């Protein structure tokens, strides 16, 4: 059939004419045809497309075609910045250059990612810009100021470094704090310019948080105030969508949140009230911290009123009233706008604290976390987001495409489909372009103790040390706990291989060093199970310490297990399988890669559910003997 997909992907098509040695990828073409059909028919599609498929080009071609010829604006939402930058910095520019139809694209981020001229003006006017929380920040501050004077887009990603929040907050604002039409710098607003560019684009790239903010605002107002109106949504890395939605539709409150909301009280002669609230916030969050560390707390708040809370809510109400009463006495338009917003924020904080402490919402879990400094954080998450996403996204959009390298569990899409609420989707699983039966070996050592054995962390460390010698470094260690990671680090450091450990450097720097230093070793926990893309010899072995079941302390899992007797089968097991597939997927990144995955958890072969994990993997060679690591890698040499 001679159609536009053939004309792009075929052996004599657009891509073949551009790239010497081009070979059509059947999986990519299959994905493109499925996306084209879904957009043409107004259906939703779930498509699992493994690494090497060329997923973003596969959905990008039909998405831009339908945007250009059928006037369907497309929003592409991703879970990480790297993929957004790949889309707008590489894939979409390539398609715009090559395809025989014209389309415009834009990247849109949340307000806090853009320079706020008003915030910078206020900091300079009040003389607070030069007040450093860290004496080493001086050089970065100077560079930020120079950049702010010259930037056109105001996008923080233009900087050659990532400024810490303590600095960047002096140059940026949030949606809650933005003055909107009241701002004196509205005509120069970087965020507004980006949104205006998105209004003119056929394809808008954003992250999940911005998409969910759009859905939330549209639910409340009926207007498209965050993103422009769109017909088609493509959810890349869709396996992460439900968890990000839980985070977004919940809330997070700290003592700092309260202090920030009351910061303007001093400007309306309410300094004493401000200090009273700050003191009460410290007491309230101190009580939460003590409760979290007590034996009465496990995973989440289970009964209302575990600590006194009414006083902090009463004081926040007084702050809101003080802000409202001061409006008649304030002539400064900017200050009046600030007072209205901070007053509303005080009301919201009080309502959220009351909701969490009284357990008013049976559809949410309230729980206490600790931040990096050990301070209490009061949080709430909805247990389920499926109904909300179905109502605000799937029922409203012409078509939604959900895609990822890991959407299925044992061949079934049911878990992700149920989590996100997609009704009656079409389903597609495309084959991997890699020959895993030749390129990969899976080893599950036969002599490991059970993961609940006290000797297990030491056994993991010992096995890892042996694997490093067999693999001559070149190993990524994926851990489910810092306990196992640190025990392994103590065992293998100084053994002749450079050992890079999560936390010792920024994540991107660690991955880059691991890629550059071929014989090095990288140890990481949850955030390293995905997004590490190191093709070639530098990553020849992946070691997984144990099957990545969700922590029993996870508050959502704890609530689900109380409601659903089948929680292990319906929630915990599918999540573990998807995380396991993500970790396994770090190994083979190109057709020339060859390597070994070693799983130090014997449950993969001794438990009945282990078959669900292995059935979710490609067809690979398997072994129970750890010495086969060297043999397999030497055969690749």
BELLIN-V140847 format. One record per backbone hydrogen bond with DSSP energy under -1.0 kcal/mol. CO is the residue of the C=O (numbers start at 1). NH is the residue of the N-H. If there is no record, write none. Layout:
co=CO nh=NH
co=CO nh=NH
This chain:
co=1 nh=3
co=3 nh=7
co=5 nh=9
co=6 nh=10
co=7 nh=14
co=8 nh=15
co=10 nh=13
co=13 nh=17
co=14 nh=18
co=15 nh=19
co=19 nh=22
co=25 nh=29
co=26 nh=30
co=27 nh=31
co=28 nh=32
co=29 nh=33
co=30 nh=34
co=31 nh=35
co=32 nh=36
co=33 nh=37
co=34 nh=38
co=35 nh=39
co=36 nh=40
co=37 nh=41
co=38 nh=42
co=38 nh=43
co=44 nh=426
co=45 nh=402
co=46 nh=428
co=47 nh=404
co=48 nh=430
co=50 nh=53
co=54 nh=58
co=55 nh=59
co=56 nh=60
co=57 nh=61
co=59 nh=63
co=60 nh=64
co=61 nh=65
co=62 nh=66
co=63 nh=67
co=64 nh=68
co=65 nh=69
co=66 nh=70
co=66 nh=72
co=73 nh=231
co=73 nh=232
co=74 nh=204
co=75 nh=234
co=76 nh=206
co=77 nh=236
co=78 nh=208
co=80 nh=84
co=81 nh=85
co=82 nh=86
co=83 nh=87
co=84 nh=88
co=85 nh=89
co=86 nh=90
co=86 nh=91
co=87 nh=92
co=90 nh=94
co=91 nh=95
co=92 nh=96
co=93 nh=97
co=94 nh=98
co=95 nh=99
co=104 nh=202
co=104 nh=203
co=106 nh=205
co=110 nh=113
co=111 nh=114
co=113 nh=156
co=116 nh=120
co=117 nh=121
co=118 nh=122
co=119 nh=123
co=120 nh=124
co=121 nh=125
co=122 nh=126
co=123 nh=128
co=123 nh=129
co=128 nh=131
co=134 nh=137
co=137 nh=141
co=138 nh=142
co=139 nh=143
co=140 nh=144
co=141 nh=145
co=142 nh=146
co=143 nh=147
co=144 nh=148
co=145 nh=149
co=147 nh=150
co=147 nh=151
co=154 nh=115
co=155 nh=158
co=156 nh=159
co=164 nh=167
co=164 nh=168
co=165 nh=169
co=167 nh=170
co=168 nh=171
co=171 nh=116
co=174 nh=178
co=179 nh=182
co=180 nh=183
co=183 nh=186
co=185 nh=188
co=186 nh=189
co=189 nh=193
co=190 nh=194
co=191 nh=195
co=192 nh=196
co=193 nh=197
co=194 nh=198
co=195 nh=199
co=198 nh=201
co=202 nh=74
co=203 nh=106
co=204 nh=76
co=205 nh=108
co=206 nh=78
co=207 nh=211
co=208 nh=212
co=209 nh=213
co=210 nh=214
co=211 nh=215
co=212 nh=216
co=213 nh=217
co=214 nh=218
co=215 nh=219
co=216 nh=220
co=217 nh=221
co=218 nh=222
co=223 nh=225
co=231 nh=398
co=231 nh=399
co=232 nh=75
co=233 nh=401
co=234 nh=77
co=235 nh=403
co=237 nh=240
co=238 nh=241
co=240 nh=244
co=241 nh=245
co=242 nh=246
co=243 nh=247
co=244 nh=248
co=245 nh=249
co=251 nh=380
co=253 nh=378
co=254 nh=258
co=255 nh=259
co=256 nh=260
co=257 nh=261
co=258 nh=262
co=260 nh=263
co=262 nh=265
co=265 nh=268
co=265 nh=270
co=266 nh=269
co=270 nh=274
co=271 nh=275
co=272 nh=276
co=273 nh=277
co=274 nh=278
co=275 nh=279
co=276 nh=280
co=277 nh=281
co=278 nh=282
co=279 nh=283
co=280 nh=284
co=281 nh=285
co=282 nh=286
co=283 nh=287
co=284 nh=288
co=285 nh=289
co=286 nh=290
co=287 nh=291
co=288 nh=292
co=289 nh=293
co=291 nh=294
co=294 nh=297
co=298 nh=300
co=309 nh=313
co=310 nh=314
co=311 nh=315
co=312 nh=316
co=313 nh=317
co=314 nh=318
co=315 nh=319
co=316 nh=320
co=317 nh=321
co=318 nh=322
co=319 nh=323
co=320 nh=324
co=321 nh=325
co=322 nh=326
co=326 nh=329
co=327 nh=330
co=332 nh=336
co=333 nh=337
co=334 nh=338
co=335 nh=339
co=336 nh=340
co=337 nh=341
co=338 nh=342
co=339 nh=343
co=340 nh=344
co=341 nh=345
co=342 nh=346
co=343 nh=347
co=344 nh=348
co=345 nh=349
co=346 nh=350
co=347 nh=351
co=348 nh=352
co=349 nh=353
co=350 nh=354
co=351 nh=355
co=352 nh=356
co=353 nh=357
co=354 nh=358
co=355 nh=360
co=357 nh=305
co=361 nh=364
co=363 nh=383
co=365 nh=381
co=366 nh=301
co=367 nh=379
co=369 nh=377
co=371 nh=374
co=375 nh=371
co=377 nh=369
co=378 nh=253
co=379 nh=367
co=380 nh=251
co=381 nh=365
co=385 nh=389
co=386 nh=390
co=387 nh=391
co=388 nh=392
co=389 nh=393
co=389 nh=394
co=390 nh=395
co=393 nh=397
co=399 nh=233
co=400 nh=45
co=401 nh=235
co=402 nh=47
co=403 nh=238
co=404 nh=49
co=409 nh=412
co=412 nh=409
co=413 nh=417
co=414 nh=418
co=415 nh=419
co=416 nh=420
co=417 nh=421
co=417 nh=422
co=426 nh=46
co=428 nh=48
co=434 nh=436
co=435 nh=438
co=435 nh=439
co=436 nh=440
co=439 nh=595
co=440 nh=621
co=441 nh=597
co=442 nh=623
co=443 nh=599
co=450 nh=453
co=453 nh=456
co=455 nh=459
co=456 nh=460
co=457 nh=461
co=458 nh=462
co=459 nh=463
co=460 nh=464
co=461 nh=465
co=462 nh=466
co=463 nh=467
co=464 nh=468
co=465 nh=469
co=466 nh=470
co=467 nh=471
co=468 nh=473
co=474 nh=540
co=474 nh=541
co=475 nh=522
co=476 nh=543
co=477 nh=524
co=478 nh=545
co=481 nh=485
co=482 nh=486
co=483 nh=487
co=484 nh=488
co=485 nh=489
co=486 nh=490
co=487 nh=491
co=488 nh=492
co=489 nh=493
co=492 nh=495
co=498 nh=521
co=500 nh=523
co=501 nh=504
co=506 nh=510
co=507 nh=511
co=508 nh=512
co=509 nh=513
co=510 nh=514
co=511 nh=515
co=512 nh=516
co=513 nh=517
co=516 nh=518
co=517 nh=520
co=521 nh=500
co=522 nh=477
co=523 nh=502
co=524 nh=479
co=525 nh=528
co=526 nh=529
co=536 nh=539
co=540 nh=596
co=541 nh=476
co=542 nh=598
co=543 nh=478
co=544 nh=600
co=547 nh=549
co=551 nh=554
co=554 nh=558
co=555 nh=559
co=556 nh=560
co=557 nh=561
co=558 nh=562
co=559 nh=563
co=560 nh=564
co=564 nh=567
co=566 nh=570
co=567 nh=571
co=567 nh=572
co=568 nh=573
co=571 nh=575
co=572 nh=576
co=573 nh=577
co=574 nh=578
co=575 nh=579
co=576 nh=580
co=577 nh=581
co=578 nh=582
co=579 nh=583
co=580 nh=584
co=581 nh=585
co=583 nh=586
co=584 nh=587
co=590 nh=593
co=595 nh=441
co=596 nh=542
co=597 nh=443
co=598 nh=544
co=601 nh=604
co=602 nh=605
co=602 nh=606
co=603 nh=607
co=607 nh=610
co=608 nh=611
co=609 nh=612
co=609 nh=613
co=610 nh=614
co=611 nh=615
co=614 nh=617
co=621 nh=442
co=623 nh=444
co=624 nh=446
co=625 nh=628
co=626 nh=629
co=627 nh=631
co=628 nh=632
co=629 nh=633
co=630 nh=634
co=631 nh=635
